[in-house]
Amino acid sequence: MVLDALEEERIVPYFQPIVDLGTGDVAIHELLMRIELGDRIVPAGEFIDIAESIGVVHKMDYLLIEKAFQQMHEQQYKGMLFVNLSPKSLIIGEFISRVRQLAMEYEIEPKRIVFELTERETVSNMALLERFVQDLKLEGFNFAIDDFGSGFSSFHYIKHFPIDVIKIEGDFIRNMLTDDKDMAFVKSIVTLAHNLGIQTVAEFVEDQAVMDAVRELGINYGQGYFIGRPSPQLALPGGTAE
């Protein structure tokens, strides 16, 4: 299924809105990978591990990014795009030149693209990853740490990499109103980010009470099903979350 989808270019972009908690506007979208299989849209969770194991995830990333950039260009979308990246994709030598070329081709300023590094998939050569991150940063691209707080390398990333955004682990956000430890974790992450001049995104915002709480804590952005589900369309600039 994965190889056929790659060959037939049935890998399609979906976009989940991320709202500015200060203005209520959709300022960002997260890019998500899907496969079209007949009438069914297959989410990444069902195929990404297989794609990793057979060594084609970087090719899927290229195709997904190109389709997303094309859609941003056609819709004249002026917001930011968060792109989930496997660290293994990032350290493939041609990645930087390919992404730079696509950004130029579709007239997208690199500063509007934020690459999300997840620590759920560790990379053995951290020094190599650091070099690629620095090189992309010099090109003007930005970086986020996804699922911040879910593991130990979060702090390694924040110490050694030029990180612009922290996405706070969704389990902490989801449970913080009922669990004092989770609330303490969230508060400490927000304090850390503020002290370092890093923007924050709360993941798993799933009801109004959590939305109000993350806004009160001074978190910059919110993401979750309460704000908006992934869709094949980008919200128009200045649009508000439903």
N, C-alpha and C positions, 0 to 999 in steps of 0.2 A: 504494500500500500504506500509506504513512504517513498520508495524508489519511483514508483509509477507517478505519484503526485509531483515529485520533483521534475521528472522528465516531461510531464504534461502541464507543468506550471499551474497545478491546482492548489498550491499553497497560497492562502489569501490572508490579507491583513484584517484584523478586528481592532477596534479602538475603544478603550475604556476611559471615560472622562474623569478628570481630576479637578476638583473645584478649589478656587482661591477662597479660603475661609473668611478673608477680610471683605471681599466684594460679592461673593456668591456666584461669580462668573466661572465658567469652564475655561481655565487658562492652559491646561495641559491635557494630553491624552497619552495613555500607555498603549504601546503597540503590542498586540498579541498574535500569535501564529495559530492558524486554523488550516485544516485540509478539507476541501470540498470532495465529498464522496457521494455521488448521486444527489439525492435530496437531503443528505445529512451533512452537517458541519461537525467535523471531528476536532475536539479541543486538544491542545498541546499535551495535556497530561496523559493522553492515550497513546502518544507516539514519540515523545521527545527522548525518552530513554533509549528506545530502539534506534532513533536517528543518531544519537550519541554513539551507541555501541558499533554502528556500521560506518561511522566516520563521515556522515554527510550533513551534519547540523550546520556547518559553516556555509554550505551551498544553499541550504534552506534560508539561513539568515540573510544572505545576499539578495535572494529572490524576494523575500518578505520586505526588506528595507527598500528595494527598488520600487516595488508596488506601492508601498506606503508613501514614499517621496513623490511618486507620480500623482497619487491621489491628493496629497497636500498641495502640490503645484496646481492641479486642475481645479480644486475647490478654493484656491487662494487662501488657504488656512494659514493664519499668522501666529498661532500659538506654538507651544513647545511640544515635543514628542519624546517620551521616554521609551527607550529601546532595551528590552531584556537581552543580555548577551551572555552566552557561555564564555567563561574565561578562555576555554580552549579555542573558541572562534577568534577571540581577540588576539591571540598570539600567533595566528597564522600570518605569515609574512606579508601577503598581498592585501590584508584586510584594510589597513589605513588608506592605501592608495585607491582601493575600490570605493570605499565609503566617501572619501574626499571627492572622487570623480562623480559619484552619484549626486552628492550635494550641489556640486557646481552645475551639473546637467539640469537639475530640477530647480535651480535658483533658491536653494535653502541655506540660510546662514547657519554655519556649524554651531553657533551658540544656542540655537533653538533645539538642538539634538542633545539629549541626556542619555548616556549609556548607563544602564543599571548593572552593577556587579553584584552577583549573588554569592553568598558564602556557603550555600548548601552544596555547591560543587567546588571543591578545593582544587587548586592548581599546584603542582609540585614545585614548579620553578617560579617562585614569587618575584624574584629579581627580574625575570624576563617579562612577567606581567606588568611589573612596575614601569619598565622601560616603555612598553607599548602604551600604557595609560598616559605617561608623560608626553609621548610623541603625539597622541591624539589631542591632548590638552593644548599643546603648542599649535595645533591646527585650529583651535578654537572650540572644540567640542567640550561638553560638560559631563560630569560623572555623578552618579548616585550609588549609594549602598542600599540594596534591597534587603528586606527582612532584618533590619538592624536589631541586634540583640539576641538573635537566634543561635549564635555560636561565637567562638572565641576570635575568629579572624576579623570580625567587625572592627575591633579596636586596632588591629594591624593595618587594615585598609585606611582607617581614618588618620592614623599616625603617619603613614608612608605615602599615601596617594593624595592628589589634589581633589578632594571630594567637595562637591557643591551642594548636594542634597542627601539627607538621610530619610529613608522610608522605614518607619517604625514597624517592627514585627507585628502583624495583624492580631495574633493571639493576645498580646498585651493590651491592644486597643479594645478588642472585643470584650475582654473580661475585666477591664480596669475599674468599672463602676461597682463590681461585686467582689473584687479581690484586691486587698490592700497592697500586696506585693506587686501585682501588675501595675497598679497606679503609681507605686514608688519607682518602678522601672521606667515608666513613661515619663514621669517628672524628671528623673535623672538624665534621660536621653535628651529631653528638651533643653534642660540646663546646659548640658555638654554642647549641644548643637549651637545654642545661642552664644555661648562663650567662644566658640570657634568660628562664628559667622557663617554657619551652615543652615540652609533651609530645611524644613521638616515636612514630611508627608505622613499622615495617619492612614494606614491601610485598614480594611475591614470595618469601615464606618457603615453600620447596618441599621441604625435607627436614629431618631431625632435626639434622644438623650445622649448618645455617644457623640453625635455631631456637635451638640452644645458644649459638651465637656472638652472635646479636643480644641474647639475654638477658644474656650475659656483658658486653657493651658498655654495658649500662645502658639499652637501648631499652625504652620502657614497654609497647608493644603490638606484636603481630605479626599479619600478614594474608597469606594465600596458600593455594594448593591443599593444602598439607600440613596446614593448620589447618582449612580447610573451603571447599567450593565454594559458589557462589551457589545459593540455594534459594528457592522461593516461601514458605517458612515461616521465621519467626523462631525462633531457639533460645530455650528457656525461660530466665528469669532464673536465674543461678547455674549454668547448664549448662556442661559442659566441652566443649572441641573434641574431635572424634573423632580 
